[in-house]
Amino acid sequence: MISVTIAAIAKLKAIQAHHPEDPIVRIFVRDLDDSRLSFSITLEEDTLPDDDIQQIDGLTIALDRRSAPRMEGVTVDYTEADGFRFLHDEEGRSLPLLTIPTLN
């Protein structure tokens, strides 16, 4: 299960307000190589049959079955300075091997 900070929820809801036709927040994680991961956030029209779905404060978040186990314990955060970040250690720090996604 992932967590989403209040700041990230607010930003995602603000973005969704401009894209009401795409109410699903999809999060992917993929390997770039042996030591780096790439995370992405997109808005989509619907969920897929094999998605792991979470409802968080009015957001529907979809994770594909491959991404879901890898997102266990991850917190999605947002700041104006850094954009979306994926935090995954117990002190809430973002490790340097993660890439920051862009969401239009």
ChimeraX attribute file (.defattr): number of C-alpha atoms within 10 A of each C-alpha:
attribute: neighborCount
match mode: 1-to-1
recipient: residues
	/A:1	14
	/A:2	18
	/A:3	18
	/A:4	19
	/A:5	13
	/A:6	13
	/A:7	15
	/A:8	19
	/A:9	19
	/A:10	14
	/A:11	18
	/A:12	19
	/A:13	18
	/A:14	11
	/A:15	15
	/A:16	17
	/A:17	12
	/A:18	10
	/A:19	14
	/A:20	13
	/A:21	12
	/A:22	14
	/A:23	19
	/A:24	19
	/A:25	22
	/A:26	20
	/A:27	19
	/A:28	19
	/A:29	18
	/A:30	13
	/A:31	10
	/A:32	13
	/A:33	8
	/A:34	6
	/A:35	8
	/A:36	12
	/A:37	15
	/A:38	15
	/A:39	20
	/A:40	16
	/A:41	20
	/A:42	16
	/A:43	21
	/A:44	15
	/A:45	13
	/A:46	14
	/A:47	18
	/A:48	11
	/A:49	9
	/A:50	11
	/A:51	16
	/A:52	17
	/A:53	20
	/A:54	16
	/A:55	9
	/A:56	13
	/A:57	11
	/A:58	9
	/A:59	16
	/A:60	15
	/A:61	21
	/A:62	26
	/A:63	25
	/A:64	18
	/A:65	14
	/A:66	14
	/A:67	17
	/A:68	18
	/A:69	13
	/A:70	15
	/A:71	20
	/A:72	12
	/A:73	14
	/A:74	19
	/A:75	20
	/A:76	21
	/A:77	21
	/A:78	19
	/A:79	11
	/A:80	8
	/A:81	6
	/A:82	9
	/A:83	14
	/A:84	23
	/A:85	21
	/A:86	24
	/A:87	19
	/A:88	18
	/A:89	12
	/A:90	8
	/A:91	7
	/A:92	12
	/A:93	12
	/A:94	17
	/A:95	12
	/A:96	9
	/A:97	11
	/A:98	18
	/A:99	17
	/A:100	17
	/A:101	17
	/A:102	11
	/A:103	12
	/A:104	9
